[in-house]
Amino acid sequence: VFIGEIVTDMDLDTVLHTDKGCLICGLCVKNCPGGAITDGIIEKEKCASFISQKKQELTEEQYGILKRAKTVFGWDLCQKVCPHNKKVLASDAQKGNTLFCDDVFATVTKENVEAVYKDRAFGFRGLKVLQRNLEIYGESADE
């Protein structure tokens, strides 16, 4: 989700969108490594995206969730599998900002993370969080 505002004095056509709501297909629930989604409610402490951005120490359960997610930062699979998002294209702001699954070590490693992280959107979270997550990701890749 990107939040923004456009201020203009142009006359724009009104487009009404109908909110079809959740299709209750269960794909987001099935693909959630932490089981964070129940009855349309997300438990942030079990959400891989939340956990990967957490500065505080991880619980044993959160450590396991992050390891299963095989991610260094963020977790978008729940969004990618949603039928509502099938025809949505990634914006330029999104491209290259998520360190996700197999391509992680192609761009960032434990050795170069310090040089790279400041220029990326995820850099706000800090070096220690990324180093911790890279370590966990490395463990899951070894299995």
DSSP file with accessible surface (Angstrom, degrees, kcal/mol):
  #  RESIDUE AA STRUCTURE BP1 BP2  ACC     N-H-->O    O-->H-N    N-H-->O    O-->H-N    TCO  KAPPA ALPHA  PHI   PSI    X-CA   Y-CA   Z-CA
    1    1 A V              0   0  173      0, 0.0     2,-0.5     0, 0.0     0, 0.0   0.000 360.0 360.0 360.0 129.2    0.0    0.0    0.0
    2    2 A F        -     0   0  131      2,-0.0     2,-0.5     0, 0.0     0, 0.0  -0.981 360.0-152.9-114.4 131.0    1.3    3.4   -0.9
    3    3 A I        +     0   0  166     -2,-0.5     2,-0.3     2,-0.0     0, 0.0  -0.895  32.4 139.6-105.4 129.5   -0.4    6.4    0.6
    4    4 A G        -     0   0   74     -2,-0.5     2,-0.4     2,-0.0    -2,-0.0  -0.948  36.0-137.5-156.8 176.4   -0.2    9.6   -1.3
    5    5 A E        -     0   0  171     -2,-0.3     2,-0.5     2,-0.0    -2,-0.0  -0.998   4.2-157.9-146.5 138.0   -2.2   12.7   -2.3
    6    6 A I        -     0   0  153     -2,-0.4     2,-0.5     2,-0.0    -2,-0.0  -0.984   9.2-160.2-117.4 124.9   -2.6   14.6   -5.6
    7    7 A V        +     0   0  128     -2,-0.5     2,-0.3     2,-0.0    -2,-0.0  -0.919  28.6 146.2-106.0 123.6   -3.7   18.2   -5.4
    8    8 A T        -     0   0   67     -2,-0.5    -2,-0.0     2,-0.1     0, 0.0  -0.987  49.9-144.7-151.7 158.2   -5.1   19.5   -8.7
    9    9 A D        +     0   0  153     -2,-0.3     2,-0.1     2,-0.1    -1,-0.0   0.225  65.2 121.4-106.9  12.8   -7.7   21.9  -10.0
   10   10 A M  S    S-     0   0  124      1,-0.1     2,-0.6     0, 0.0    -2,-0.1  -0.432  70.3-115.8 -73.2 148.0   -8.4   19.7  -13.0
   11   11 A D        -     0   0  165     -2,-0.1     2,-0.4     0, 0.0    -1,-0.1  -0.756  39.9-169.9 -81.6 120.4  -11.9   18.3  -13.6
   12   12 A L        -     0   0  117     -2,-0.6     2,-0.2    -3,-0.0     0, 0.0  -0.911  24.0-113.4-116.0 142.7  -11.7   14.6  -13.2
   13   13 A D        -     0   0  153     -2,-0.4     2,-0.5     1,-0.1     0, 0.0  -0.461  34.1-118.8 -68.6 142.9  -14.2   12.0  -14.1
   14   14 A T        -     0   0  124     -2,-0.2     2,-0.5     2,-0.0    -1,-0.1  -0.720  26.9-164.8 -84.5 128.9  -15.6   10.1  -11.0
   15   15 A V        -     0   0   99     -2,-0.5     2,-0.5     2,-0.0    -2,-0.0  -0.976   6.7-151.6-116.8 121.0  -14.9    6.4  -11.1
   16   16 A L        -     0   0  156     -2,-0.5     2,-0.5     2,-0.0    -2,-0.0  -0.800   8.6-161.1 -93.9 127.4  -16.9    4.3   -8.7
   17   17 A H        -     0   0  166     -2,-0.5     2,-0.5     2,-0.0    -2,-0.0  -0.909  10.2-141.8-106.3 135.5  -15.2    1.1   -7.6
   18   18 A T        -     0   0  116     -2,-0.5     2,-0.9     3,-0.0     3,-0.1  -0.835  15.1-133.6 -95.6 131.3  -17.3   -1.7   -6.1
   19   19 A D        -     0   0  151     -2,-0.5     3,-0.1     1,-0.2    -2,-0.0  -0.754  22.3-177.4 -85.7 106.7  -15.6   -3.4   -3.2
   20   20 A K        -     0   0  163     -2,-0.9    -1,-0.2     1,-0.2    -2,-0.0   0.627  29.4-153.7 -79.8 -15.0  -16.1   -7.1   -3.9
   21   21 A G        -     0   0   26     -3,-0.1    -1,-0.2     2,-0.0     2,-0.1  -0.010  41.2 -19.6  71.3-176.6  -14.4   -8.0   -0.7
   22   22 A C        -     0   0  101      1,-0.1    60,-0.0    -3,-0.1    -3,-0.0  -0.384  48.6-148.7 -66.0 137.5  -12.5  -11.2    0.2
   23   23 A L        -     0   0   97     -2,-0.1    -1,-0.1     1,-0.0    -2,-0.0   0.456  30.9-130.9 -85.2  -3.2  -13.3  -14.1   -2.1
   24   24 A I        +     0   0  147      1,-0.1    -2,-0.0     2,-0.0    -3,-0.0   0.882  60.3 142.2  53.6  43.3  -12.7  -16.5    0.9
   25   25 A C        -     0   0   67      1,-0.0    -1,-0.1     0, 0.0    -3,-0.0   0.696  55.4-136.5 -83.9 -21.6  -10.4  -18.6   -1.3
   26   26 A G     >  +     0   0   35      1,-0.0     4,-2.7     3,-0.0     5,-0.2   0.502  65.6 125.3  81.6   3.8   -8.0  -19.3    1.5
   27   27 A L  H  > S+     0   0   59      1,-0.2     4,-1.8     2,-0.2    55,-0.1   0.894  73.9  49.0 -65.4 -38.2   -4.8  -18.8   -0.5
   28   28 A C  H  4 S+     0   0   40      2,-0.2     4,-0.5     1,-0.2    -1,-0.2   0.926 113.5  47.4 -65.9 -41.0   -3.4  -16.1    1.8
   29   29 A V  H >4 S+     0   0   71      1,-0.2     3,-1.1     2,-0.2    -2,-0.2   0.936 112.0  49.9 -64.4 -45.3   -4.1  -18.3    4.8
   30   30 A K  H 3< S+     0   0  171     -4,-2.7    -1,-0.2     1,-0.2    -2,-0.2   0.841 113.8  45.4 -62.8 -34.5   -2.5  -21.3    3.1
   31   31 A N  T 3< S+     0   0   48     -4,-1.8    -1,-0.2    -5,-0.2    -2,-0.2   0.397  84.1 108.0 -94.3   3.5    0.6  -19.4    2.1
   32   32 A C    X   -     0   0   20     -3,-1.1     3,-1.0    -4,-0.5     5,-0.1  -0.732  54.9-159.2 -85.3 114.2    1.2  -17.7    5.5
   33   33 A P  T 3  S+     0   0   23      0, 0.0    -1,-0.1     0, 0.0    35,-0.1   0.713  90.8  43.1 -68.1 -17.9    4.3  -19.3    7.1
   34   34 A G  T 3  S-     0   0   11     12,-0.1    13,-0.1    34,-0.0    31,-0.1   0.442 104.4-121.5-105.2  -1.5    3.2  -18.1   10.6
   35   35 A G    <   +     0   0   40     -3,-1.0    12,-0.1    -6,-0.2    -6,-0.1   0.882  60.7 149.8  62.8  36.9   -0.5  -18.9   10.5
   36   36 A A        +     0   0    2     10,-0.3     7,-2.6    -7,-0.1     2,-0.6   0.649  43.9  78.2 -79.1 -15.9   -1.1  -15.2   11.1
   37   37 A I  E     +A   42   0A  26      5,-0.2     2,-0.4    -8,-0.2     5,-0.2  -0.854  51.1 158.6-105.7 118.3   -4.4  -14.9    9.3
   38   38 A T  E >  S-A   41   0A  77      3,-2.5     3,-2.1    -2,-0.6    -2,-0.0  -0.983  72.2 -16.9-138.5 123.3   -7.5  -16.2   11.0
   39   39 A D  T 3  S-     0   0  158     -2,-0.4     3,-0.1     1,-0.3    -1,-0.1   0.864 127.2 -53.1  51.7  40.6  -11.1  -15.2   10.1
   40   40 A G  T 3  S+     0   0   73      1,-0.2     2,-0.4     0, 0.0    -1,-0.3   0.531 114.8 116.0  76.9   5.5   -9.8  -12.1    8.2
   41   41 A I  E <   -A   38   0A 121     -3,-2.1    -3,-2.5     2,-0.0     2,-0.5  -0.902  55.5-146.0-110.5 136.1   -7.7  -10.9   11.2
   42   42 A I  E     -A   37   0A 109     -2,-0.4     2,-0.9    -5,-0.2    -5,-0.2  -0.889   3.2-149.6-105.0 124.2   -4.0  -10.7   11.0
   43   43 A E    >   -     0   0   94     -7,-2.6     3,-2.3    -2,-0.5     4,-0.4  -0.804  10.6-158.6 -89.1 103.7   -1.9  -11.4   14.2
   44   44 A K  G >  S+     0   0  125     -2,-0.9     3,-1.3     1,-0.3     7,-0.2   0.824  86.3  63.5 -59.1 -32.4    1.1   -9.2   13.6
   45   45 A E  G 3  S+     0   0   81      1,-0.3    -1,-0.3     5,-0.1    -2,-0.0   0.645 109.8  41.4 -68.7 -11.7    3.3  -11.1   16.0
   46   46 A K  G <  S+     0   0   57     -3,-2.3     2,-0.5   -10,-0.1   -10,-0.3   0.357  89.9 109.7-110.8   1.3    3.0  -14.1   13.7
   47   47 A C    <>  -     0   0   29     -3,-1.3     4,-2.9    -4,-0.4     5,-0.2  -0.693  61.3-148.3 -84.5 122.6    3.3  -12.2   10.4
   48   48 A A  H  > S+     0   0    2     -2,-0.5     4,-2.5     1,-0.2    26,-0.3   0.858  98.7  52.8 -59.2 -36.8    6.6  -12.8    8.6
   49   49 A S  H  > S+     0   0   29     26,-0.2     4,-0.8     2,-0.2    25,-0.4   0.949 112.5  43.8 -64.3 -47.2    6.6   -9.3    7.2
   50   50 A F  H >> S+     0   0   62      1,-0.2     3,-1.0     2,-0.2     4,-0.6   0.940 114.6  49.9 -61.2 -46.5    6.2   -7.8   10.7
   51   51 A I  H >< S+     0   0    0     -4,-2.9     3,-1.2     1,-0.3    -1,-0.2   0.902 105.5  56.4 -61.8 -40.7    8.8  -10.1   12.2
   52   52 A S  H 3< S+     0   0    0     -4,-2.5    -1,-0.3     1,-0.3    -2,-0.2   0.713 112.4  43.0 -67.0 -17.3   11.4   -9.4    9.5
   53   53 A Q  H << S+     0   0   51     -3,-1.0     2,-0.3    -4,-0.8    -1,-0.3   0.449  87.0 117.8-103.6  -3.2   11.1   -5.7   10.4
   54   54 A K    <<  -     0   0   26     -3,-1.2     4,-0.1    -4,-0.6    -3,-0.0  -0.487  44.7-167.2 -73.3 126.6   11.1   -6.1   14.2
   55   55 A K        +     0   0  122     -2,-0.3    -1,-0.2     2,-0.1     3,-0.1   0.802  64.8  83.5 -81.3 -31.3   14.1   -4.6   16.0
   56   56 A Q  S    S-     0   0  126      1,-0.2    -2,-0.0    73,-0.0     0, 0.0  -0.197  99.5 -76.1 -69.5 166.1   13.4   -6.3   19.3
   57   57 A E        -     0   0  179      1,-0.1     2,-0.2     0, 0.0    -1,-0.2  -0.302  52.1-118.2 -62.0 143.4   14.7   -9.8   20.0
   58   58 A L        -     0   0   22     -3,-0.1    -1,-0.1    -4,-0.1     2,-0.1  -0.597  18.8-125.2 -84.8 145.1   12.6  -12.5   18.3
   59   59 A T     >  -     0   0   69     -2,-0.2     4,-2.6     1,-0.1     5,-0.2  -0.365  33.4-103.7 -74.6 167.7   10.8  -15.2   20.2
   60   60 A E  H  > S+     0   0  179      1,-0.2     4,-2.1     2,-0.2     5,-0.1   0.908 124.7  51.1 -60.0 -40.5   11.6  -18.8   19.3
   61   61 A E  H  > S+     0   0  105      2,-0.2     4,-2.2     1,-0.2    -1,-0.2   0.925 110.5  47.6 -63.2 -44.3    8.2  -19.0   17.4
   62   62 A Q  H  > S+     0   0    3      2,-0.2     4,-2.6     1,-0.2     5,-0.2   0.892 108.7  54.7 -66.0 -38.2    9.1  -15.8   15.4
   63   63 A Y  H  X S+     0   0   74     -4,-2.6     4,-2.2     1,-0.2    -1,-0.2   0.936 110.1  47.2 -58.0 -46.7   12.5  -17.1   14.7
   64   64 A G  H  X S+     0   0   19     -4,-2.1     4,-2.6     2,-0.2    -2,-0.2   0.880 110.4  52.1 -63.6 -39.3   10.9  -20.3   13.2
   65   65 A I  H  X S+     0   0    0     -4,-2.2     4,-2.3     2,-0.2    -2,-0.2   0.941 110.8  47.0 -63.1 -46.6    8.4  -18.3   11.2
   66   66 A L  H  X>S+     0   0    1     -4,-2.6     4,-1.2     1,-0.2     5,-0.9   0.899 112.0  51.3 -64.2 -37.5   11.1  -16.2    9.7
   67   67 A K  H  <5S+     0   0   45     -4,-2.2     3,-0.4    -5,-0.2    -1,-0.2   0.922 111.9  46.2 -65.4 -44.1   13.1  -19.3    8.9
   68   68 A R  H  <5S+     0   0  146     -4,-2.6    -1,-0.2     1,-0.2    -2,-0.2   0.847 108.6  56.6 -65.8 -34.3   10.1  -21.0    7.2
   69   69 A A  H  <5S-     0   0    3     -4,-2.3    -1,-0.2    -5,-0.2    -2,-0.2   0.766  93.2-149.3 -69.8 -24.5    9.4  -17.8    5.3
   70   70 A K  T  <5 +     0   0  102     -4,-1.2    31,-1.1    -3,-0.4     2,-0.3   0.951  50.7 128.5  51.5  53.7   12.9  -17.8    3.8
   71   71 A T  E   < -B  100   0B   1     -5,-0.9    -1,-0.2    29,-0.2    29,-0.2  -0.959  52.4-160.5-135.2 154.5   12.9  -14.0    3.6
   72   72 A V  E    S+     0   0B   0     27,-1.5     2,-0.3     1,-0.3    28,-0.1   0.730  85.4   7.6-101.4 -32.6   15.3  -11.3    4.7
   73   73 A F  E    S-B   99   0B  18     26,-1.7    26,-0.5     1,-0.2    -1,-0.3  -0.930 114.1  -9.4-155.4 124.8   12.8   -8.4    4.6
   74   74 A G        -     0   0    5    -25,-0.4     2,-0.2    -2,-0.3    -1,-0.2   0.011  56.5-127.0  79.5 170.3    9.1   -8.3    4.1
   75   75 A W        +     0   0   23     25,-0.1   -26,-0.2    -3,-0.1     4,-0.1  -0.776  30.5 164.1-159.8 109.2    6.8  -11.1    3.0
   76   76 A D    >>  +     0   0   53     -2,-0.2     4,-2.5     1,-0.1     3,-0.7   0.382  47.4 101.3-112.4   2.6    4.5  -10.5    0.0
   77   77 A L  H 3> S+     0   0   47      1,-0.3     4,-2.2     2,-0.2     5,-0.2   0.887  80.0  58.1 -61.7 -34.7    3.4  -14.0   -0.9
   78   78 A C  H 34 S+     0   0   29      1,-0.2     4,-0.5     2,-0.2    -1,-0.3   0.888 112.9  41.4 -60.8 -34.7    0.0  -13.5    0.8
   79   79 A Q  H X4 S+     0   0  112     -3,-0.7     3,-0.5     1,-0.2    -2,-0.2   0.870 111.8  55.0 -77.9 -38.3   -0.6  -10.5   -1.5
   80   80 A K  H 3< S+     0   0  114     -4,-2.5    -2,-0.2     1,-0.2    -1,-0.2   0.821 108.9  47.1 -66.7 -31.8    0.8  -12.2   -4.6
   81   81 A V  T 3< S+     0   0   22     -4,-2.2    -1,-0.2    -5,-0.2    -2,-0.2   0.631  85.0 110.1 -86.4 -11.7   -1.5  -15.2   -4.3
   82   82 A C    X   -     0   0   33     -3,-0.5     3,-1.9    -4,-0.5     4,-0.2  -0.437  68.2-139.4 -67.2 126.6   -4.7  -13.1   -3.8
   83   83 A P  G >  S+     0   0   47      0, 0.0     3,-1.2     0, 0.0     4,-0.3   0.815 101.4  64.3 -56.5 -29.6   -7.0  -13.2   -6.8
   84   84 A H  G 3  S+     0   0   85      1,-0.2     3,-0.2     2,-0.1    -2,-0.1   0.744 104.5  46.9 -64.4 -22.9   -7.7   -9.5   -6.4
   85   85 A N  G X  S+     0   0   50     -3,-1.9     3,-1.3    -6,-0.2    -1,-0.2   0.321  78.3 105.5-103.0   8.5   -4.0   -8.8   -7.1
   86   86 A K  T <  S+     0   0  135     -3,-1.2    -1,-0.2     1,-0.3    -2,-0.1   0.853  89.4  34.1 -59.9 -37.8   -3.6  -11.0  -10.2
   87   87 A K  T 3  S+     0   0  199     -4,-0.3     2,-0.5    -3,-0.2    -1,-0.3   0.290  91.3 113.5-103.9  11.9   -3.5   -8.2  -12.7
   88   88 A V    <   -     0   0   96     -3,-1.3     2,-0.3     1,-0.0    -3,-0.0  -0.706  57.0-145.1 -87.7 128.5   -1.8   -5.6  -10.5
   89   89 A L        -     0   0  156     -2,-0.5     2,-0.1     1,-0.1    -2,-0.1  -0.710  21.5-108.5 -92.7 144.9    1.7   -4.6  -11.7
   90   90 A A        -     0   0   52     -2,-0.3     2,-0.1     1,-0.1    -1,-0.1  -0.453  34.9-124.9 -69.0 140.0    4.5   -3.8   -9.3
   91   91 A S    >>  -     0   0   44     -2,-0.1     4,-1.7     1,-0.1     3,-0.8  -0.397  22.5-109.0 -79.6 163.1    5.3   -0.1   -9.2
   92   92 A D  T 34 S+     0   0  135      1,-0.2    -1,-0.1     2,-0.2    -2,-0.1   0.841 120.1  60.0 -60.2 -31.2    8.9    1.1   -9.8
   93   93 A A  T 34 S+     0   0   54      1,-0.2    -1,-0.2     3,-0.1    28,-0.1   0.816 107.0  46.0 -67.9 -28.8    9.1    2.0   -6.1
   94   94 A Q  T X> S+     0   0   85     -3,-0.8     3,-1.9     2,-0.1     4,-0.5   0.827  88.8  98.8 -81.5 -35.1    8.4   -1.7   -5.2
   95   95 A K  T 3< S+     0   0  126     -4,-1.7    -3,-0.0     1,-0.3     0, 0.0  -0.329  97.8   3.1 -61.2 128.5   10.9   -3.3   -7.6
   96   96 A G  T 34 S+     0   0   45      2,-0.2    -1,-0.3    -2,-0.1    -2,-0.1   0.469 105.6  97.7  80.4   1.2   14.2   -4.2   -6.0
   97   97 A N  T <4  +     0   0   42     -3,-1.9     2,-0.5    23,-0.1    25,-0.3   0.636  67.3  71.3 -98.3 -14.6   13.1   -3.1   -2.5
   98   98 A T     <  -     0   0   45     -4,-0.5     2,-0.9    23,-0.1    -2,-0.2  -0.887  67.5-149.9-104.9 129.9   12.1   -6.5   -1.1
   99   99 A L  E     +B   73   0B   3    -26,-0.5   -26,-1.7    -2,-0.5   -27,-1.5  -0.848  36.8 169.2 -93.3 105.0   14.7   -9.1   -0.3
  100  100 A F  E >   -B   71   0B  31     -2,-0.9     3,-1.1   -29,-0.2     4,-0.2  -0.969  37.6 -54.9-133.9 129.0   12.7  -12.2   -0.9
  101  101 A C  G >  S+     0   0   33    -31,-1.1     3,-1.7    -2,-0.4     4,-0.3  -0.035 111.5   2.7  50.6-134.3   13.5  -15.9   -1.3
  102  102 A D  G 3  S+     0   0  147      1,-0.3     3,-0.4     2,-0.1    -1,-0.2   0.715 124.8  58.7 -63.5 -27.6   16.1  -17.2   -3.7
  103  103 A D  G X> S+     0   0   89     -3,-1.1     4,-0.8     1,-0.2     3,-0.8   0.519  78.4  96.2 -83.1   1.8   17.3  -13.9   -5.2
  104  104 A V  H X> S+     0   0    0     -3,-1.7     4,-2.6     1,-0.3     3,-1.1   0.923  84.3  43.9 -60.4 -47.9   18.4  -12.5   -1.8
  105  105 A F  H 34 S+     0   0   76     -3,-0.4    -1,-0.3    -4,-0.3    -2,-0.1   0.648 100.9  70.8 -78.5  -8.8   22.1  -13.4   -2.0
  106  106 A A  H <4 S+     0   0   88     -3,-0.8    -1,-0.3    -4,-0.2    -2,-0.2   0.791 118.3  18.4 -71.2 -25.9   22.2  -12.2   -5.6
  107  107 A T  H << S+     0   0   57     -3,-1.1     2,-0.4    -4,-0.8    -2,-0.2   0.746 131.0  27.5-114.2 -36.7   21.9   -8.6   -4.4
  108  108 A V     <  +     0   0    1     -4,-2.6    -1,-0.3    -5,-0.2     2,-0.3  -0.994  58.5 169.4-136.8 131.7   22.8   -8.6   -0.7
  109  109 A T     >  -     0   0   32     -2,-0.4     4,-1.7    -3,-0.1     3,-0.3  -0.805  52.2 -97.1-127.4 173.7   25.0  -10.8    1.4
  110  110 A K  T  4 S+     0   0   90     -2,-0.3     4,-0.3     1,-0.2    25,-0.0   0.836 124.3  53.2 -60.1 -30.1   26.4  -10.6    4.9
  111  111 A E  T  4 S+     0   0  160      1,-0.2    -1,-0.2     2,-0.1     4,-0.2   0.831 120.2  27.3 -76.1 -34.3   29.5   -9.1    3.4
  112  112 A N  T  > S+     0   0   56     -3,-0.3     4,-1.7     1,-0.1     3,-0.4   0.443  88.5  99.7-111.4   2.7   28.0   -6.3    1.4
  113  113 A V  H  X S+     0   0    1     -4,-1.7     4,-2.9     1,-0.2     5,-0.2   0.882  80.8  56.2 -59.1 -37.7   24.8   -5.5    3.3
  114  114 A E  H  > S+     0   0  122     -4,-0.3     4,-0.5     1,-0.2    -1,-0.2   0.903 110.6  44.0 -64.0 -37.4   26.3   -2.5    5.1
  115  115 A A  H  4 S+     0   0   79     -3,-0.4    -1,-0.2    -4,-0.2    -2,-0.2   0.815 122.4  37.9 -75.1 -28.7   27.2   -0.8    1.7
  116  116 A V  H >< S+     0   0   32     -4,-1.7     3,-1.5     1,-0.1     4,-0.2   0.839  98.5  71.3 -93.4 -35.7   23.9   -1.6    0.1
  117  117 A Y  H >< S+     0   0   36     -4,-2.9     3,-1.4     1,-0.3     6,-0.3   0.796  88.7  61.5 -63.3 -31.0   21.2   -1.2    2.8
  118  118 A K  T 3< S+     0   0  147     -4,-0.5    -1,-0.3     1,-0.3    -2,-0.1   0.778 103.1  52.0 -66.8 -25.4   21.3    2.6    3.1
  119  119 A D  T <  S+     0   0  142     -3,-1.5     2,-0.3    -4,-0.2    -1,-0.3   0.366  99.6  79.9 -91.1   3.6   20.3    3.1   -0.6
  120  120 A R  S X  S-     0   0   60     -3,-1.4     3,-1.7    -4,-0.2     4,-0.2  -0.789  85.6-118.0-113.4 157.1   17.3    0.8   -0.3
  121  121 A A  G >  S+     0   0   60     -2,-0.3     3,-1.0     1,-0.3     4,-0.1   0.846 115.2  56.6 -60.5 -33.1   13.8    1.4    1.0
  122  122 A F  G >  S+     0   0    2    -25,-0.3     3,-1.6     1,-0.2     4,-0.3   0.576  81.6  90.9 -77.4  -4.7   14.3   -1.3    3.7
  123  123 A G  G X   +     0   0   12     -3,-1.7     3,-1.2    -6,-0.3    -1,-0.2   0.729  67.2  76.6 -63.4 -21.1   17.4    0.5    4.9
  124  124 A F  G <  S+     0   0  124     -3,-1.0    -1,-0.3     1,-0.3    -2,-0.1   0.786  85.5  63.8 -60.3 -25.4   15.3    2.5    7.4
  125  125 A R  G <  S-     0   0   59     -3,-1.6     4,-0.3     1,-0.1    -1,-0.3   0.771 109.1-119.8 -75.8 -23.3   15.1   -0.6    9.6
  126  126 A G    <>  -     0   0   19     -3,-1.2     4,-1.4    -4,-0.3    -1,-0.1  -0.074  17.2 -82.5 103.5 157.8   18.9   -0.7   10.2
  127  127 A L  H  > S+     0   0   28      1,-0.2     4,-2.8     2,-0.2     5,-0.2   0.877 117.7  58.4 -66.6 -41.1   21.8   -2.9    9.7
  128  128 A K  H  > S+     0   0  173      1,-0.2     4,-2.4     2,-0.2    -1,-0.2   0.895 105.9  49.1 -62.0 -40.4   21.4   -5.1   12.7
  129  129 A V  H  > S+     0   0    7     -4,-0.3     4,-2.5     2,-0.2    -1,-0.2   0.934 113.4  46.8 -64.8 -43.8   18.0   -6.3   11.7
  130  130 A L  H  X S+     0   0    0     -4,-1.4     4,-2.6     1,-0.2    -2,-0.2   0.909 111.9  50.3 -66.4 -40.1   19.1   -7.1    8.2
  131  131 A Q  H  X S+     0   0   76     -4,-2.8     4,-2.1     2,-0.2    -1,-0.2   0.920 111.1  49.3 -63.6 -42.7   22.2   -8.9    9.5
  132  132 A R  H  X S+     0   0   57     -4,-2.4     4,-2.2    -5,-0.2    -2,-0.2   0.943 113.2  46.6 -59.5 -46.8   20.1  -11.0   11.9
  133  133 A N  H  X S+     0   0    0     -4,-2.5     4,-2.9     1,-0.2    -2,-0.2   0.868 109.3  53.8 -67.4 -36.1   17.6  -11.9    9.1
  134  134 A L  H  X S+     0   0    0     -4,-2.6     4,-2.6     2,-0.2    -1,-0.2   0.894 108.1  51.4 -62.9 -38.7   20.4  -12.7    6.7
  135  135 A E  H  X S+     0   0   93     -4,-2.1     4,-1.8     2,-0.2    -2,-0.2   0.938 112.2  45.0 -63.2 -45.8   21.8  -15.1    9.3
  136  136 A I  H  X S+     0   0    3     -4,-2.2     4,-2.1     1,-0.2    -2,-0.2   0.920 112.9  51.6 -64.2 -42.8   18.4  -16.8    9.7
  137  137 A Y  H  X S+     0   0   12     -4,-2.9     4,-2.2     1,-0.2    -2,-0.2   0.920 107.6  52.8 -60.7 -42.3   17.9  -16.9    5.9
  138  138 A G  H  X S+     0   0   14     -4,-2.6     4,-1.4     1,-0.2    -1,-0.2   0.889 107.7  51.4 -61.0 -38.7   21.4  -18.6    5.5
  139  139 A E  H  X S+     0   0   61     -4,-1.8     4,-0.6     1,-0.2    -1,-0.2   0.912 110.5  48.0 -64.5 -41.8   20.4  -21.2    8.0
  140  140 A S  H >< S+     0   0    4     -4,-2.1     3,-0.5     1,-0.2    -2,-0.2   0.839 109.3  53.7 -70.7 -29.9   17.2  -22.0    6.1
  141  141 A A  H 3< S+     0   0   59     -4,-2.2    -1,-0.2     1,-0.2    -2,-0.2   0.812 103.6  57.4 -71.6 -28.6   19.0  -22.2    2.8
  142  142 A D  H 3<        0   0  142     -4,-1.4    -1,-0.2    -5,-0.2    -2,-0.2   0.680 360.0 360.0 -74.4 -18.1   21.5  -24.7    4.3
  143  143 A E    <<        0   0  164     -4,-0.6    -3,-0.0    -3,-0.5    -4,-0.0  -0.398 360.0 360.0 -83.6 360.0   18.6  -27.1    5.1
